């Protein structure tokens, strides 16, 4: 089973879309809202996953590998690669 983590902001429409898509696809994941201390947590996420520049949300991680955000998982789905990354 894949380890999927999602770092998101409750006010972010892309975060909401990503969580909805993962739910609809039946992906088992842990989600972490970063609203409480957003600036600090964005910095930590960026350092840990070696993200250059601004850290946006959502950040979707599979088996400790950064996949990206909502647009990235949508593209993976359109290319037929979603299941391979999230469900296999």
C-alpha positions, 0 to 999 in steps of 0.5 A: 500500500502506498503512503500518501500525504496531503498538506493543504489549506482549508481555504484553498480551492485547489486543496479542496479539489485535490482532496475530493479527487483523491476521495473519488479515486479511493486513495487512502491518505493522511491529510494535514491542514497547515492553516494554524502556522502556515508560514512556518509549515510552508517553510518546513515542507519546502526544506524537507522536500527540497522545493525551490521558490514558494511552497504552494498548497496542496502538496501531495506526497507519495512514498516520500516523493513529492508529486505536486499539487492538484494540477499535477494529479489531474494531468496524471489522471488525464495521461492514465498514470494516476492509478500507477502512482497512487493505487498500485 
